[in-house]
Amino acid sequence: MVRTSAMYYDRLRIVLDKCLRIGMTLGVVSVDVLASELGLGERILREYLRDLVALGVLEYLGAGKYRVNIKRINAVTRLYDTVELKITDFFDEGLIREIRASKEIEDRISRVFKKFNFDFLLSPQVKEKIERARVDSSATRIKGARIVGDRLIVRRVARRFPLDDVYIGGSGYDYRVVDKILFTDIGEPFAVMTLAFVSAVSNISYFSGDLLDESKSKFFCRPAFETYGGRSPFVRGEPFYELVTSYPDLLDFARRLAARLIAQKVHYEAIMDALDASQDVELFVVGGSLFPHGFVLRSKKLLALKREVEELFDKLIKKAKKRGVILAGTNFRPHDDIWLRFAKNILRVRTGHLNDTNALLFLLDDGDTTVLINRFKERGRERLDEWYEFYLKVEGRVLKIEFISLGNPIEEYVKVRDYIYSLCFPSPSESKEYGPTPVLSAISKARARLRVFSESIVNIIDFRFKTFVAEMARRGI
């Protein structure tokens, strides 16, 4: 049977998952235990394990025993905010540092990449071919997108300049879904509630002499803390959403999707608060994609929420255009492959499945960007001819940057590129986020408020329910 790169990748992923489970339970992964669990021969299993060692996932202890590299696992799970790890999740800055540290390590990783059909990432010839390649008219379009430029990668173009007497907007949001069970005084379940907490923060940051001047900067928060009493709700309006779907098994997913949509609504409202309060902003940088899109269950309430988000996004674009503000989004964990699809068409290369970030971590140097792409149509988003995007490498990390053009996309690309490059500073190697300063400060504040919201409200519900139960018991009900 011929072993394809896709088959090898899938089998290595299964071995990875089993190693993590055994390692977390027993502390040590031994070849004989793993062979018994997976039903594989020890010879082929040792090949898989050698590759996981090369990727830094396992450490070889000798005598057929391995240990899970907990520090490496934690760094990747923090970055991707997931416990379901893929092999390509380990294609990160840490792996690049290992490759550059030793020719022996580079050779070992190169052998692994060749099995996946990813060896082009480490090939100087391919890198040179990318630099020489010029885009001809036959390869400038794929479904929903077109290239604006003649080179796949633009080398060392981003420039850092001092930020002086300038206002830059930034925003971020977060949400949390909590399943809360209320118990009676004898410990019986009384009711189950799903609570969605959302928090969004925007800011207008003023920079003078390349320093942030907090006295002239301002934050805008949603939802706001309000005093209430009696039967008053926390926020004006109807806070309850009843979700109905034909697929009950997906109800938990639907609730989390609803929370994400509600959070995005609140996020757009916070951005518009900031735009209404300042006339001096040229660029507003959003944390995450400008318009998160993707799968939506066929639930009436979810579809209604999605329409509300789309209407707010349209309103936000119109407001930004009216004020001459470029809206830009910065995404540090995208799973898109739009650039790579163009590159494979132009270079006539075949690869295993990668996303753009996985590839560009190896192909871009600091200050490089990809070609500008006009992404006018995308699944889950209405056609928007003014939508442009590109990738930028800064401080060893890759950012996907989207922006809504005001009419001159090439000049706006230069402005967005250089402002964001100048706003990014080195972050700790274990930091989950990176990007422009106004975005990071907004995300930090949004998360702090979210903790206060969720902890306070859960405690209030607990206290009020216990008071209710005690009162019912006193009345003999």
Contacts in CASP RR format, 6 or more apart in sequence:
PFRMAT RR
TARGET T0000
AUTHOR 0000-0000-0000
METHOD contacts of the structure
MODEL  1
MVRTSAMYYDRLRIVLDKCLRIGMTLGVVSVDVLASELGLGERILREYLR
DLVALGVLEYLGAGKYRVNIKRINAVTRLYDTVELKITDFFDEGLIREIR
ASKEIEDRISRVFKKFNFDFLLSPQVKEKIERARVDSSATRIKGARIVGD
RLIVRRVARRFPLDDVYIGGSGYDYRVVDKILFTDIGEPFAVMTLAFVSA
VSNISYFSGDLLDESKSKFFCRPAFETYGGRSPFVRGEPFYELVTSYPDL
LDFARRLAARLIAQKVHYEAIMDALDASQDVELFVVGGSLFPHGFVLRSK
KLLALKREVEELFDKLIKKAKKRGVILAGTNFRPHDDIWLRFAKNILRVR
TGHLNDTNALLFLLDDGDTTVLINRFKERGRERLDEWYEFYLKVEGRVLK
IEFISLGNPIEEYVKVRDYIYSLCFPSPSESKEYGPTPVLSAISKARARL
RVFSESIVNIIDFRFKTFVAEMARRGI
5 115 0 8 1.000
5 116 0 8 1.000
5 117 0 8 1.000
5 352 0 8 1.000
6 352 0 8 1.000
6 353 0 8 1.000
8 115 0 8 1.000
8 116 0 8 1.000
9 87 0 8 1.000
9 115 0 8 1.000
9 116 0 8 1.000
9 352 0 8 1.000
9 353 0 8 1.000
11 48 0 8 1.000
12 48 0 8 1.000
12 51 0 8 1.000
12 52 0 8 1.000
12 87 0 8 1.000
13 86 0 8 1.000
13 87 0 8 1.000
14 38 0 8 1.000
15 34 0 8 1.000
15 38 0 8 1.000
15 45 0 8 1.000
15 48 0 8 1.000
15 49 0 8 1.000
15 52 0 8 1.000
16 52 0 8 1.000
16 57 0 8 1.000
16 85 0 8 1.000
16 87 0 8 1.000
17 85 0 8 1.000
18 34 0 8 1.000
18 37 0 8 1.000
18 38 0 8 1.000
19 29 0 8 1.000
19 34 0 8 1.000
19 49 0 8 1.000
19 52 0 8 1.000
19 57 0 8 1.000
19 58 0 8 1.000
19 66 0 8 1.000
19 68 0 8 1.000
20 68 0 8 1.000
20 73 0 8 1.000
20 85 0 8 1.000
22 29 0 8 1.000
22 33 0 8 1.000
22 34 0 8 1.000
22 37 0 8 1.000
23 29 0 8 1.000
23 67 0 8 1.000
23 68 0 8 1.000
24 68 0 8 1.000
26 33 0 8 1.000
27 67 0 8 1.000
27 68 0 8 1.000
28 61 0 8 1.000
28 65 0 8 1.000
28 66 0 8 1.000
28 67 0 8 1.000
29 49 0 8 1.000
29 58 0 8 1.000
29 65 0 8 1.000
29 66 0 8 1.000
29 67 0 8 1.000
29 68 0 8 1.000
30 64 0 8 1.000
30 65 0 8 1.000
30 66 0 8 1.000
31 42 0 8 1.000
31 45 0 8 1.000
31 46 0 8 1.000
31 49 0 8 1.000
31 64 0 8 1.000
31 65 0 8 1.000
31 66 0 8 1.000
32 42 0 8 1.000
34 40 0 8 1.000
34 45 0 8 1.000
34 49 0 8 1.000
35 41 0 8 1.000
35 42 0 8 1.000
35 45 0 8 1.000
38 45 0 8 1.000
49 58 0 8 1.000
49 60 0 8 1.000
49 66 0 8 1.000
51 112 0 8 1.000
51 115 0 8 1.000
52 58 0 8 1.000
52 66 0 8 1.000
53 59 0 8 1.000
53 60 0 8 1.000
53 66 0 8 1.000
54 105 0 8 1.000
54 108 0 8 1.000
54 109 0 8 1.000
54 111 0 8 1.000
54 112 0 8 1.000
55 87 0 8 1.000
55 90 0 8 1.000
55 95 0 8 1.000
55 109 0 8 1.000
55 112 0 8 1.000
56 69 0 8 1.000
56 72 0 8 1.000
56 90 0 8 1.000
56 95 0 8 1.000
56 98 0 8 1.000
57 68 0 8 1.000
57 69 0 8 1.000
57 72 0 8 1.000
57 73 0 8 1.000
57 90 0 8 1.000
58 66 0 8 1.000
58 67 0 8 1.000
58 68 0 8 1.000
58 69 0 8 1.000
59 66 0 8 1.000
59 67 0 8 1.000
59 68 0 8 1.000
59 69 0 8 1.000
60 66 0 8 1.000
61 67 0 8 1.000
72 90 0 8 1.000
73 85 0 8 1.000
75 92 0 8 1.000
75 94 0 8 1.000
75 429 0 8 1.000
75 430 0 8 1.000
76 85 0 8 1.000
76 89 0 8 1.000
76 90 0 8 1.000
76 92 0 8 1.000
77 83 0 8 1.000
77 85 0 8 1.000
78 430 0 8 1.000
78 432 0 8 1.000
79 89 0 8 1.000
79 92 0 8 1.000
79 333 0 8 1.000
79 432 0 8 1.000
80 89 0 8 1.000
80 333 0 8 1.000
81 333 0 8 1.000
81 432 0 8 1.000
87 116 0 8 1.000
88 353 0 8 1.000
88 354 0 8 1.000
88 355 0 8 1.000
88 358 0 8 1.000
91 354 0 8 1.000
91 358 0 8 1.000
91 361 0 8 1.000
91 362 0 8 1.000
92 361 0 8 1.000
93 361 0 8 1.000
93 396 0 8 1.000
93 397 0 8 1.000
93 429 0 8 1.000
95 109 0 8 1.000
96 361 0 8 1.000
96 362 0 8 1.000
96 396 0 8 1.000
98 105 0 8 1.000
98 109 0 8 1.000
99 105 0 8 1.000
99 106 0 8 1.000
99 109 0 8 1.000
99 122 0 8 1.000
100 106 0 8 1.000
106 122 0 8 1.000
109 122 0 8 1.000
110 119 0 8 1.000
110 122 0 8 1.000
113 119 0 8 1.000
113 121 0 8 1.000
113 122 0 8 1.000
116 352 0 8 1.000
117 350 0 8 1.000
117 351 0 8 1.000
117 352 0 8 1.000
118 351 0 8 1.000
118 352 0 8 1.000
118 354 0 8 1.000
120 126 0 8 1.000
120 349 0 8 1.000
120 351 0 8 1.000
121 359 0 8 1.000
121 362 0 8 1.000
121 363 0 8 1.000
122 362 0 8 1.000
126 347 0 8 1.000
126 349 0 8 1.000
127 363 0 8 1.000
129 347 0 8 1.000
130 152 0 8 1.000
130 153 0 8 1.000
130 343 0 8 1.000
130 347 0 8 1.000
130 363 0 8 1.000
131 151 0 8 1.000
131 153 0 8 1.000
131 155 0 8 1.000
133 151 0 8 1.000
133 152 0 8 1.000
133 346 0 8 1.000
133 347 0 8 1.000
134 150 0 8 1.000
134 151 0 8 1.000
135 147 0 8 1.000
135 149 0 8 1.000
135 150 0 8 1.000
135 151 0 8 1.000
135 152 0 8 1.000
135 342 0 8 1.000
135 346 0 8 1.000
135 371 0 8 1.000
139 147 0 8 1.000
139 342 0 8 1.000
139 345 0 8 1.000
139 346 0 8 1.000
140 146 0 8 1.000
140 147 0 8 1.000
141 147 0 8 1.000
142 338 0 8 1.000
142 341 0 8 1.000
142 342 0 8 1.000
142 345 0 8 1.000
143 377 0 8 1.000
144 375 0 8 1.000
144 376 0 8 1.000
144 377 0 8 1.000
144 378 0 8 1.000
145 338 0 8 1.000
145 342 0 8 1.000
145 373 0 8 1.000
145 374 0 8 1.000
145 375 0 8 1.000
145 376 0 8 1.000
145 377 0 8 1.000
145 378 0 8 1.000
146 373 0 8 1.000
146 374 0 8 1.000
146 376 0 8 1.000
147 342 0 8 1.000
147 371 0 8 1.000
147 372 0 8 1.000
147 373 0 8 1.000
147 374 0 8 1.000
148 371 0 8 1.000
148 372 0 8 1.000
148 373 0 8 1.000
148 374 0 8 1.000
148 388 0 8 1.000
148 409 0 8 1.000
148 410 0 8 1.000
149 371 0 8 1.000
149 372 0 8 1.000
150 371 0 8 1.000
151 371 0 8 1.000
152 339 0 8 1.000
152 342 0 8 1.000
152 343 0 8 1.000
152 346 0 8 1.000
152 347 0 8 1.000
152 370 0 8 1.000
152 371 0 8 1.000
153 363 0 8 1.000
153 364 0 8 1.000
153 368 0 8 1.000
153 369 0 8 1.000
153 370 0 8 1.000
153 371 0 8 1.000
154 368 0 8 1.000
154 369 0 8 1.000
154 370 0 8 1.000
154 371 0 8 1.000
155 365 0 8 1.000
155 368 0 8 1.000
156 365 0 8 1.000
156 367 0 8 1.000
156 368 0 8 1.000
157 367 0 8 1.000
157 368 0 8 1.000
157 369 0 8 1.000
157 417 0 8 1.000
158 367 0 8 1.000
158 368 0 8 1.000
158 369 0 8 1.000
158 392 0 8 1.000
158 394 0 8 1.000
158 417 0 8 1.000
158 418 0 8 1.000
158 421 0 8 1.000
159 418 0 8 1.000
159 421 0 8 1.000
159 422 0 8 1.000
160 418 0 8 1.000
160 421 0 8 1.000
160 422 0 8 1.000
161 418 0 8 1.000
161 422 0 8 1.000
162 209 0 8 1.000
162 210 0 8 1.000
162 422 0 8 1.000
163 207 0 8 1.000
163 209 0 8 1.000
163 210 0 8 1.000
163 422 0 8 1.000
163 423 0 8 1.000
164 207 0 8 1.000
164 208 0 8 1.000
164 209 0 8 1.000
164 210 0 8 1.000
165 207 0 8 1.000
165 208 0 8 1.000
165 209 0 8 1.000
166 206 0 8 1.000
166 207 0 8 1.000
166 282 0 8 1.000
167 204 0 8 1.000
167 205 0 8 1.000
167 206 0 8 1.000
167 207 0 8 1.000
167 278 0 8 1.000
167 280 0 8 1.000
167 281 0 8 1.000
167 282 0 8 1.000
168 204 0 8 1.000
168 205 0 8 1.000
168 207 0 8 1.000
168 281 0 8 1.000
168 282 0 8 1.000
168 283 0 8 1.000
168 284 0 8 1.000
168 285 0 8 1.000
168 419 0 8 1.000
168 423 0 8 1.000
168 436 0 8 1.000
168 438 0 8 1.000
169 202 0 8 1.000
169 203 0 8 1.000
169 204 0 8 1.000
169 205 0 8 1.000
169 274 0 8 1.000
169 281 0 8 1.000
169 283 0 8 1.000
169 284 0 8 1.000
169 285 0 8 1.000
169 438 0 8 1.000
170 202 0 8 1.000
170 203 0 8 1.000
170 204 0 8 1.000
170 205 0 8 1.000
170 274 0 8 1.000
170 284 0 8 1.000
170 285 0 8 1.000
170 286 0 8 1.000
170 287 0 8 1.000
170 436 0 8 1.000
170 438 0 8 1.000
170 439 0 8 1.000
170 442 0 8 1.000
171 200 0 8 1.000
171 201 0 8 1.000
171 202 0 8 1.000
171 203 0 8 1.000
171 267 0 8 1.000
171 270 0 8 1.000
171 271 0 8 1.000
171 274 0 8 1.000
171 284 0 8 1.000
171 285 0 8 1.000
171 286 0 8 1.000
171 287 0 8 1.000
171 438 0 8 1.000
171 439 0 8 1.000
171 442 0 8 1.000
172 200 0 8 1.000
172 201 0 8 1.000
172 202 0 8 1.000
172 267 0 8 1.000
172 270 0 8 1.000
172 286 0 8 1.000
172 287 0 8 1.000
172 288 0 8 1.000
172 439 0 8 1.000
172 442 0 8 1.000
172 443 0 8 1.000
172 446 0 8 1.000
173 198 0 8 1.000
173 199 0 8 1.000
173 200 0 8 1.000
173 201 0 8 1.000
173 263 0 8 1.000
173 264 0 8 1.000
173 266 0 8 1.000
173 267 0 8 1.000
173 270 0 8 1.000
173 287 0 8 1.000
173 443 0 8 1.000
173 446 0 8 1.000
174 198 0 8 1.000
174 199 0 8 1.000
174 263 0 8 1.000
174 443 0 8 1.000
174 446 0 8 1.000
174 447 0 8 1.000
174 450 0 8 1.000
175 196 0 8 1.000
175 197 0 8 1.000
175 198 0 8 1.000
175 199 0 8 1.000
175 259 0 8 1.000
175 260 0 8 1.000
175 262 0 8 1.000
175 263 0 8 1.000
175 450 0 8 1.000
176 196 0 8 1.000
176 197 0 8 1.000
176 259 0 8 1.000
176 450 0 8 1.000
176 454 0 8 1.000
177 194 0 8 1.000
177 195 0 8 1.000
177 196 0 8 1.000
177 197 0 8 1.000
177 255 0 8 1.000
177 256 0 8 1.000
177 259 0 8 1.000
178 194 0 8 1.000
178 195 0 8 1.000
178 196 0 8 1.000
178 197 0 8 1.000
178 454 0 8 1.000
178 458 0 8 1.000
179 192 0 8 1.000
179 193 0 8 1.000
179 194 0 8 1.000
179 195 0 8 1.000
180 192 0 8 1.000
180 193 0 8 1.000
180 194 0 8 1.000
180 195 0 8 1.000
180 458 0 8 1.000
180 461 0 8 1.000
181 189 0 8 1.000
181 191 0 8 1.000
181 192 0 8 1.000
182 189 0 8 1.000
182 190 0 8 1.000
182 191 0 8 1.000
182 192 0 8 1.000
182 193 0 8 1.000
182 461 0 8 1.000
182 462 0 8 1.000
182 465 0 8 1.000
183 189 0 8 1.000
183 190 0 8 1.000
184 190 0 8 1.000
184 469 0 8 1.000
185 469 0 8 1.000
185 470 0 8 1.000
185 473 0 8 1.000
190 465 0 8 1.000
190 469 0 8 1.000
193 461 0 8 1.000
194 255 0 8 1.000
195 454 0 8 1.000
195 457 0 8 1.000
195 458 0 8 1.000
196 255 0 8 1.000
196 258 0 8 1.000
196 259 0 8 1.000
196 262 0 8 1.000
197 259 0 8 1.000
197 450 0 8 1.000
197 453 0 8 1.000
197 454 0 8 1.000
197 457 0 8 1.000
198 223 0 8 1.000
198 259 0 8 1.000
198 262 0 8 1.000
198 263 0 8 1.000
198 266 0 8 1.000
198 450 0 8 1.000
199 221 0 8 1.000
199 222 0 8 1.000
199 223 0 8 1.000
199 263 0 8 1.000
199 266 0 8 1.000
199 446 0 8 1.000
199 447 0 8 1.000
199 449 0 8 1.000
199 450 0 8 1.000
199 453 0 8 1.000
200 221 0 8 1.000
200 222 0 8 1.000
200 263 0 8 1.000
200 266 0 8 1.000
200 267 0 8 1.000
200 269 0 8 1.000
200 270 0 8 1.000
200 446 0 8 1.000
201 219 0 8 1.000
201 220 0 8 1.000
201 221 0 8 1.000
201 222 0 8 1.000
201 270 0 8 1.000
201 442 0 8 1.000
201 443 0 8 1.000
201 445 0 8 1.000
201 446 0 8 1.000
201 449 0 8 1.000
202 219 0 8 1.000
202 220 0 8 1.000
202 270 0 8 1.000
202 271 0 8 1.000
202 273 0 8 1.000
202 274 0 8 1.000
202 442 0 8 1.000
203 217 0 8 1.000
203 218 0 8 1.000
203 219 0 8 1.000
203 220 0 8 1.000
203 274 0 8 1.000
203 438 0 8 1.000
203 441 0 8 1.000
203 442 0 8 1.000
203 445 0 8 1.000
204 217 0 8 1.000
204 218 0 8 1.000
204 274 0 8 1.000
204 277 0 8 1.000
204 278 0 8 1.000
204 281 0 8 1.000
205 212 0 8 1.000
205 217 0 8 1.000
205 437 0 8 1.000
205 438 0 8 1.000
205 441 0 8 1.000
206 212 0 8 1.000
206 213 0 8 1.000
206 216 0 8 1.000
206 217 0 8 1.000
207 213 0 8 1.000
208 216 0 8 1.000
212 437 0 8 1.000
218 274 0 8 1.000
218 277 0 8 1.000
218 278 0 8 1.000
219 442 0 8 1.000
219 445 0 8 1.000
220 270 0 8 1.000
220 273 0 8 1.000
220 274 0 8 1.000
220 277 0 8 1.000
221 270 0 8 1.000
221 445 0 8 1.000
221 446 0 8 1.000
221 449 0 8 1.000
222 266 0 8 1.000
222 267 0 8 1.000
222 269 0 8 1.000
222 270 0 8 1.000
222 273 0 8 1.000
223 234 0 8 1.000
223 235 0 8 1.000
223 266 0 8 1.000
226 234 0 8 1.000
226 235 0 8 1.000
228 234 0 8 1.000
233 239 0 8 1.000
234 457 0 8 1.000
241 258 0 8 1.000
241 262 0 8 1.000
241 301 0 8 1.000
241 305 0 8 1.000
242 301 0 8 1.000
243 251 0 8 1.000
243 254 0 8 1.000
243 255 0 8 1.000
243 258 0 8 1.000
243 299 0 8 1.000
243 301 0 8 1.000
243 302 0 8 1.000
244 299 0 8 1.000
244 300 0 8 1.000
244 301 0 8 1.000
245 251 0 8 1.000
245 254 0 8 1.000
245 297 0 8 1.000
245 298 0 8 1.000
245 299 0 8 1.000
246 298 0 8 1.000
247 297 0 8 1.000
250 297 0 8 1.000
253 297 0 8 1.000
254 297 0 8 1.000
254 299 0 8 1.000
254 302 0 8 1.000
257 296 0 8 1.000
257 297 0 8 1.000
257 302 0 8 1.000
258 301 0 8 1.000
258 302 0 8 1.000
258 305 0 8 1.000
260 292 0 8 1.000
261 302 0 8 1.000
261 305 0 8 1.000
261 306 0 8 1.000
261 308 0 8 1.000
261 309 0 8 1.000
262 305 0 8 1.000
264 292 0 8 1.000
264 309 0 8 1.000
265 305 0 8 1.000
265 308 0 8 1.000
265 309 0 8 1.000
265 312 0 8 1.000
267 286 0 8 1.000
268 309 0 8 1.000
268 312 0 8 1.000
268 313 0 8 1.000
268 315 0 8 1.000
268 316 0 8 1.000
269 312 0 8 1.000
271 284 0 8 1.000
271 286 0 8 1.000
271 316 0 8 1.000
272 315 0 8 1.000
272 316 0 8 1.000
272 319 0 8 1.000
274 281 0 8 1.000
274 284 0 8 1.000
275 281 0 8 1.000
275 284 0 8 1.000
275 316 0 8 1.000
275 319 0 8 1.000
275 320 0 8 1.000
275 323 0 8 1.000
275 325 0 8 1.000
276 319 0 8 1.000
279 323 0 8 1.000
281 323 0 8 1.000
281 325 0 8 1.000
282 324 0 8 1.000
282 325 0 8 1.000
282 326 0 8 1.000
282 415 0 8 1.000
283 325 0 8 1.000
283 326 0 8 1.000
283 328 0 8 1.000
283 415 0 8 1.000
283 416 0 8 1.000
283 419 0 8 1.000
284 320 0 8 1.000
284 325 0 8 1.000
284 326 0 8 1.000
284 327 0 8 1.000
284 328 0 8 1.000
285 328 0 8 1.000
285 329 0 8 1.000
285 330 0 8 1.000
285 419 0 8 1.000
285 420 0 8 1.000
285 423 0 8 1.000
285 436 0 8 1.000
285 438 0 8 1.000
285 439 0 8 1.000
286 327 0 8 1.000
286 328 0 8 1.000
286 329 0 8 1.000
286 330 0 8 1.000
286 439 0 8 1.000
287 329 0 8 1.000
287 330 0 8 1.000
287 331 0 8 1.000
287 439 0 8 1.000
287 442 0 8 1.000
287 443 0 8 1.000
288 329 0 8 1.000
288 330 0 8 1.000
288 331 0 8 1.000
288 332 0 8 1.000
289 329 0 8 1.000
289 331 0 8 1.000
289 334 0 8 1.000
289 402 0 8 1.000
290 313 0 8 1.000
290 327 0 8 1.000
290 328 0 8 1.000
290 329 0 8 1.000
290 387 0 8 1.000
290 402 0 8 1.000
290 403 0 8 1.000
290 404 0 8 1.000
291 313 0 8 1.000
291 381 0 8 1.000
293 378 0 8 1.000
293 379 0 8 1.000
293 380 0 8 1.000
293 381 0 8 1.000
294 379 0 8 1.000
294 380 0 8 1.000
296 302 0 8 1.000
296 303 0 8 1.000
296 306 0 8 1.000
296 380 0 8 1.000
310 382 0 8 1.000
316 327 0 8 1.000
317 327 0 8 1.000
317 384 0 8 1.000
317 386 0 8 1.000
317 404 0 8 1.000
320 326 0 8 1.000
320 327 0 8 1.000
320 404 0 8 1.000
321 404 0 8 1.000
321 406 0 8 1.000
324 406 0 8 1.000
326 403 0 8 1.000
326 404 0 8 1.000
326 405 0 8 1.000
326 406 0 8 1.000
326 412 0 8 1.000
326 415 0 8 1.000
326 416 0 8 1.000
327 403 0 8 1.000
327 404 0 8 1.000
328 401 0 8 1.000
328 402 0 8 1.000
328 403 0 8 1.000
328 404 0 8 1.000
328 416 0 8 1.000
328 420 0 8 1.000
329 401 0 8 1.000
329 402 0 8 1.000
329 403 0 8 1.000
330 399 0 8 1.000
330 400 0 8 1.000
330 401 0 8 1.000
330 420 0 8 1.000
330 435 0 8 1.000
330 436 0 8 1.000
330 439 0 8 1.000
331 399 0 8 1.000
331 400 0 8 1.000
331 401 0 8 1.000
331 402 0 8 1.000
332 397 0 8 1.000
332 398 0 8 1.000
332 399 0 8 1.000
332 400 0 8 1.000
332 433 0 8 1.000
332 434 0 8 1.000
332 435 0 8 1.000
333 357 0 8 1.000
334 355 0 8 1.000
334 356 0 8 1.000
334 357 0 8 1.000
334 400 0 8 1.000
335 355 0 8 1.000
335 357 0 8 1.000
336 355 0 8 1.000
336 356 0 8 1.000
336 400 0 8 1.000
337 353 0 8 1.000
337 354 0 8 1.000
337 355 0 8 1.000
337 356 0 8 1.000
338 356 0 8 1.000
338 373 0 8 1.000
338 375 0 8 1.000
338 389 0 8 1.000
339 356 0 8 1.000
339 359 0 8 1.000
339 360 0 8 1.000
339 370 0 8 1.000
339 371 0 8 1.000
339 373 0 8 1.000
339 391 0 8 1.000
340 351 0 8 1.000
340 354 0 8 1.000
340 355 0 8 1.000
340 356 0 8 1.000
340 359 0 8 1.000
342 371 0 8 1.000
342 373 0 8 1.000
343 349 0 8 1.000
343 359 0 8 1.000
344 350 0 8 1.000
344 351 0 8 1.000
351 359 0 8 1.000
356 370 0 8 1.000
356 391 0 8 1.000
356 398 0 8 1.000
356 400 0 8 1.000
357 391 0 8 1.000
357 398 0 8 1.000
357 400 0 8 1.000
360 370 0 8 1.000
360 391 0 8 1.000
360 393 0 8 1.000
360 398 0 8 1.000
361 393 0 8 1.000
361 396 0 8 1.000
361 397 0 8 1.000
361 398 0 8 1.000
364 370 0 8 1.000
364 391 0 8 1.000
364 393 0 8 1.000
364 398 0 8 1.000
365 393 0 8 1.000
366 393 0 8 1.000
366 394 0 8 1.000
366 395 0 8 1.000
366 396 0 8 1.000
367 392 0 8 1.000
367 393 0 8 1.000
367 394 0 8 1.000
367 421 0 8 1.000
368 392 0 8 1.000
368 393 0 8 1.000
369 390 0 8 1.000
369 391 0 8 1.000
369 392 0 8 1.000
369 393 0 8 1.000
369 417 0 8 1.000
370 390 0 8 1.000
370 391 0 8 1.000
371 390 0 8 1.000
372 388 0 8 1.000
372 389 0 8 1.000
372 390 0 8 1.000
372 409 0 8 1.000
372 410 0 8 1.000
372 413 0 8 1.000
373 388 0 8 1.000
373 389 0 8 1.000
373 390 0 8 1.000
374 385 0 8 1.000
374 387 0 8 1.000
374 388 0 8 1.000
374 409 0 8 1.000
375 387 0 8 1.000
375 388 0 8 1.000
375 389 0 8 1.000
375 402 0 8 1.000
376 383 0 8 1.000
376 384 0 8 1.000
376 385 0 8 1.000
376 387 0 8 1.000
377 383 0 8 1.000
377 384 0 8 1.000
378 387 0 8 1.000
384 404 0 8 1.000
386 404 0 8 1.000
386 405 0 8 1.000
386 406 0 8 1.000
386 407 0 8 1.000
387 402 0 8 1.000
387 404 0 8 1.000
387 405 0 8 1.000
388 402 0 8 1.000
388 403 0 8 1.000
388 404 0 8 1.000
388 405 0 8 1.000
388 409 0 8 1.000
388 412 0 8 1.000
388 413 0 8 1.000
389 400 0 8 1.000
389 401 0 8 1.000
389 402 0 8 1.000
389 403 0 8 1.000
390 400 0 8 1.000
390 401 0 8 1.000
390 413 0 8 1.000
390 417 0 8 1.000
391 398 0 8 1.000
391 399 0 8 1.000
391 400 0 8 1.000
391 401 0 8 1.000
392 398 0 8 1.000
392 399 0 8 1.000
392 401 0 8 1.000
392 417 0 8 1.000
392 420 0 8 1.000
392 421 0 8 1.000
393 399 0 8 1.000
394 420 0 8 1.000
394 421 0 8 1.000
394 424 0 8 1.000
394 435 0 8 1.000
395 424 0 8 1.000
395 425 0 8 1.000
395 426 0 8 1.000
395 427 0 8 1.000
395 434 0 8 1.000
397 434 0 8 1.000
397 435 0 8 1.000
399 420 0 8 1.000
399 424 0 8 1.000
399 434 0 8 1.000
399 435 0 8 1.000
401 416 0 8 1.000
401 417 0 8 1.000
401 420 0 8 1.000
403 412 0 8 1.000
403 413 0 8 1.000
403 416 0 8 1.000
405 412 0 8 1.000
406 412 0 8 1.000
419 436 0 8 1.000
420 435 0 8 1.000
420 436 0 8 1.000
423 435 0 8 1.000
423 436 0 8 1.000
423 437 0 8 1.000
423 438 0 8 1.000
424 434 0 8 1.000
424 435 0 8 1.000
424 436 0 8 1.000
424 437 0 8 1.000
425 437 0 8 1.000
427 433 0 8 1.000
427 434 0 8 1.000
427 435 0 8 1.000
427 440 0 8 1.000
433 440 0 8 1.000
433 443 0 8 1.000
434 440 0 8 1.000
END
